[in-house]
Amino acid sequence: MKNISKYPEKNTWLTLLERPVLEKKDLRNTVGEIFLKVKNEGDSALKEFSEKFDQVQIDQFLVSENEIESAIDEVSEDLKTAIKQAKENICKFHLTQKSEKKEIETTEGVVCWRESRAIENVGLYIPGGTAPLFSTVLMLAVPAQIAGCKELILCTPPQKDGSINPAILFTAQLCAVTKIFKVGGAQAIAALTLGTESIPKVDKIFGPGNQYVTQAKQLAMEYNVAIDLPAGPSEVLVIADETANPEFCAADLLSQAEHGIDSQVIFISTDEVIFNETLKEIEKQVAELSRNEIAKVAIENSQFILMNSISEAIEMSNSYAPEHLILSIENPRNYIADITNAGSIFLGNYTPESAGDYASGTNHTLPTNGFARNYSGVSLDSFVKKITIQEISKTGIQNIGKTIEIMAAAEGLTAHKNAVSLRLKSLKNEI
């Protein structure tokens, strides 16, 4: 392994933790051209792009009821049971995020509160590629369902035979997805943004994808369509002390490395024995993986760092802001308050990152590429808007009217002042 550092000086941390820069030459132009073609040619453009990028001819983008029923029969009972249990846990966790209306009287006669309204039409993008992520259907459709979104429009790339992975269709049907379309890549994001003859325009787009999908989501915002969060390659940072299990640590690192060759894996340990044993375990376990060629490349580009203390390791982690942070340390709860930047945290030797990916209940759609500094992962709040409401009585306007008049006059906004002054004058005339 190339990238091993022992007790690095603090002034080298930023360089050490530098994420590889994605090749962006002409990326925006390419995606912009896809958007323009979809805008002008609709379904015809989507068919052309499916043939060009996915090497498949699609005549009908909408997945039929017959296709869904046939796919359900192909999914094993064990997998159906696992998906249902995961859905139940994800439901439980996201239901706790519902907020109650709380009215507050800020001044006598002035009542304010906030209410949630579901985003009516949401687009759910589910990557296909080398790993059809049916688990992402759960992570997006379950909170959308709980929030009360009316239309859940799912897009996912077709397989080479023009079908959709059966597990994706089973999970989508289980989560009451409204419509499923066989289209992937930047062209799917363009279709959800602009609408075509087949695919309806949505108000917000969710889901991970490659650099073209990520660029397309950023472009969607220019068309007044919101997105969940910026995304990049998957990441995990593991902090391990002398109580860590090297076998477990290696497995956690490799579980992220197998996502893709650009996945980011960082291992920080305060114990040299655990550090060396983990490196050995990685070499041993990677050979046994079905996606070992992918994992090997990711591991070669990742960082393995020996440090003096847990507090120093957490400081380094905060500067990196990982998507996933695993604390394989003694009394991990004692350090939670010190963690300022992380998408999701996993505590102790028996909490693998893959639990959050599938079935613990938390959401696996998380900020990457350092965006954990300023973004949260997907939650129930991602699928709702918060509307503020206020009601002012006669007493209330008399109590805050003078304040509003003074402030409006100071800003030179006479009409704002008059809107209050006329009401106060009316009340005086009533006396």
N, C-alpha and C positions, 0 to 999 in steps of 0.2 A: 504494500500500500504506500502510495507516494506521499500522501499529505498527513504526516505525523508531526505534531508539534509538542514539545515539552516545556511547560512553564513559560509561555510566551510573554513578552513585555506588553504592557497595556497599549502602548502606541502602535503595536502591530496588529491589534485585534480587528480593526476595520478591514485591513487588507486580507487578513486570514479568513474572515467571514464573508468576503466579497462574493456575491452571487454571480454566476456566469451571465453575461448580457446576451439576450436572445438576438439573433440576427434579424434586424428590422428593416434592412434595405428593401425598399419598394413594398413592404408589407402593407402599409396604409393604402398605397395606390392600388395594389392588387385587390384588397378588400373593398375599397371604394368603387372599383370597376364592377365587382360582383353586386354591390348594392344598386348601382345604376342600372345594370342589366335586369336585375330582379324587379326593380321599380318600373322599367319600361316594358318588360316582356313577361313578367309573372311566372306562371307554371312552366311555360316554355323554357325559360332560363333555368329553372330548377332542374328540369329534365336534362338539359345540356350539361349542367354542372355535375349532376349525379353520374352521368356517363364519363365525364372527364376526370373527376376526382375519386369516385367510388367504383368506377368500372362496372356500373350496373344500369340497366335500362328500367326506368320506372314509368308505368303508364298511369297508375292510380296511386297518388300519395297517401290518401286516407286509408288507414288500416280498417278492414271490414270486421263486422261482428263475427263472421265465420272464421276469419284468420285468428281472432282473439280466442274463440272457443277451441279451435284446433291446437293453438299454442298452449292453452291451459292443460290440455291432456298430455302434452309432452313434458311438463314439469313434474319432477318426482314428488311423491308425497312428503318425503323428508324435507325437500327444499321448500315446498309450500308451507309446511309447519314452521320451519325456521323463519321464513319471511313474515308469517303471521305473528310470531312471537316478537320479532324485531319491531314490527308495526305497532304492536301493543305497547311496548316500552317507549317508543318514540312518541306515541300518542300521550302516554302518561306524563312524560317530561314536558312536552309542548303545551299541554292543557294547563299546566301550572303557570304558564306565562300570560294567561288571560288577565287583564287588569280590570278592576272595578272602577266605576265612575265615582270620583270624589269631588264634591262641590266644596268650594272654599269661599268664605266671605272675606274678601281682601280689605274692604272698608264697609261699614254698616250700609246696607242697601246695594252693595256691589258684589254679585255672586259670579264666580268663574269656575269652569270645569272643562274636562277634556273627554272626548268620546272616540272610540275606534271605529273605523269603517274599512271593510275589506277592499283591497284592490280588486276590481271586478274581473279583469281578464289578465291572466298570467301565462307566460310562456315558460315551459320547463324543457331545458336542453339536457339530454342524456347522451354522453359520449358512447360510441360503439367501439370501433377500432380493435385494438388487441385485447381489451377487457370490457365487455358490455356491462356497464355499471347499473344493474337493476337496483342496487342499494341506494343509489342517488335518487331514484324514483320515490322511495320512501321518504328520504330526507327533504324533498321538495313538495311532494304532493300531500303528505300528512299535515304539515303546518298550514298549507294552502286550504286544505279541507276544513281544518279547525277554525281558521280565520273567516271562512265563509265566502271565499272567492267563487264567483259564478262560473267562470270558464277556465278550465285547466287544459291548456293546449300543449301537448308534448311532441317534440321533434327529436328523432334519433336516427343515426345513419343506418341504411339497410345493409344486410349482409350480401355477399356476392350473388346469392340466388334471389335477391330482391325481398327477402323476408326480414322480420325483426326477431331478435333473440327472444325465445319463448318466455324466459324469466322476466324480461322487461315488460312484455305484454301482460303476463299474469299479475305482476306487481302494480302496473298501471290500472288494470281492471279492479284490483283489490282496493286501490286508493281513489276510486271514482274519478279517474282522469276523463275529461269530457271527450277529447279527440286525440288520436295518435297519428302522426304523419311520418312517412319514410323519407326523411331528408336530414342531412347532417351538414357539418362544417359551417363556414361563414355564410353560405347561401341559406341555411336554416335560420340563422339569426336575422339575416336580411328579410326573409319571408315573414318572420314574427314581428319585425319592426314595421314593415311597409304593408303587409298583407298581399295576398295573391288571389287568384280565382278560387283556389282550394283552401289556402291557409289564412285564418283570420289574423288581423293585426291585434297585438296585445298591448297592455299598459306597462308591463314590467317583465324583464327576462331574467331567468335564474339558471344556474348550472355551470359546471366546469367545461373545459375544452382545451384544445391546443392553441398555439399562438395566433392562428387565424380566427378562431372562435373568440378569443380574448380581444383581439383588435376589433372584430365585428361588434362585440358588445359595447366597446368604447364608442364606436361610430354610431351605434343605436341611440346613444344619449343625445347626439346632435339632431335626431329626429323626434325628440321629446318622449322617448321611451326609456324608462328607468332600468337599471340593472341591479343585481344583488350586491356584487362587490368585484373589484378587480381580481384577477386570478393569474397564477403562474404555475410553474412546476410544483409538485408536492414536496413537503418538507417535514423532517422530524429532527428534533434535538433531544438527545438523551443525556441526563446528568446522573452519574453513578458514583457512589462512595464504596467503602469496604463491605457494606451489607448487600450490595447488588449481586445479582446472579448473572454471570457472563453469558451463559447460554440464552437467558431471556433477553439480555441487552442486544446480543447479536441478532436474534430473531426479530426484535422490534426495528432495528436499523434496516434489516433486509426487507421487512414488510413494506417499508416506504421505498426502498431502492428498486423494488420490482415494478413500481408504477411506470417508470420510464427512465431512459438514459439521462434525462436532465433532472431527475429527482434529487433533492438536496438532503444529505445525511450528515449530521454532525454528532460526534460522540465526545463528551467531556467527562473525564473522571478525575477524582482526587486520590485514587489509589492505584499504584503502578501495577500491582498484581492483577487487579480486576481489569485494568486497561489492557494488559498484554493477553490475558485469557480471553477477553472479548474479541480482540483481533484474531486470535487463533480460531475462535468459534465461528467468526464470519467466514474465514477461509473454508472451514469444514462444512458449514450449512449452505453456503452459496452454491456449492457443487450439486446439491440435491434439489435445487429449485427448478420448477418447470420453466421459469422465465430467467434462468441464471445468466444468460448472455446480457440481458437488459440490466439486471442487478449488478453484474460485474462492472459494467461501464459506469453506472451511478456511484458505486463504491469507490472506484478509482478517482472520481472527481470530488469526493467528499472529504471531510476534515475529522481528524482524530486528535484530541487535545488533552494533555495532562496538565492539571492545575493544582494550586495549593489548597484551596478551600471551596466549600459549597457556596459561600457568599460571593466569592470571586467568579465562580462558574455561573451563578444566577445573574450577576452583573453582565457577564459576556452574553448570556442568553437574551437578556433584555435589550442589549444593543443589536442583536440579530433579529429579534421579534419573530420567532418561529411559528409556523402554522400549528404544529403539534409539539408539545413539550412534555417529556416523560421524566419524572423525578424518581429514579430508582435509588432512593436514599433513606436513611433512618429518619423517622418522624417527619415525613414530607409535608404534613399539614402546617408545621411550624414555619415553613418558608413561603406559604401562599401569598401572604401580604407583601412580600418582597418582589413578587413577580408583577411587572407592569405591562409587559408586551408578550402576548401569546394568544394564538387562536383558541386552543383548547389544551387543558392540562390533565395529565394522567399520573395519579399518585401511587407509588409503591410498586413492589415487585410483581404483583398480580393484577395490574391494570394495563394491559397491552393497548397500544394505539388502535389496533384492529377492532377492539370492543367499541370504541367510539365510531369507527367506520361503519359498523354494522348494527349493533343491537343493544348497547347500553341505554340508549334513549337520547343522548345528546346529538346535535347535528354535525355531520361531517363536511358540510359546505362552509369552508373556513378561509380567512384571508391568508394569502401567501405573498412571497416576494417582498416581505417587510411591511405589508399593509396591516399586520396585526398591531402596529403602532397607532393606527387611527380608524380601523374598521373592526366591527364585530362579525362573528359568524352568522349564518342564516338562522333566524328564529321566527317565532310567531309574529313578532313586530315587523319582520321583513315583508309580510304579506298584508299589512294594514297601514292605513294613514291615520294620523291623530288629528282630530278637528277640535280646535278650542272654541268654547261657547261662553258668552257672558250675558248676564241679565242685570239691568240697573233700574232700581225703583226711583220714585220721586225723591225719596230721602237720599238715595245713593248719588244721584246726579248733583244734588245740593252739596253733598259731602266732598265730592272730587271735582266738581265743576270748575272751581276757581283755579285748581292746580292745572287742569287741562287748558284753560284760557291763557294762563301765564306762559305755559310751555309753547302753545301754538303761536302766540304773539311773538315770542322770542325767536321762533323759526321763520317768522314772516308769513305764516299760513293762515290768512284771515278767515277763509271759509271754514277751516277746522275750528277756529275760535268761535265763529258764529253758530256752528252746529250745536255748541254748548250754550252760548249766550242766549240764543232764542228760547231754549228750553227753560233756562233759569228765569228769564223774563216772564215766560208763560206761567211758571209756578208762582212768581210774585204777584201776578195779576189775579191769581185764584184766591189770594188771601183777602 
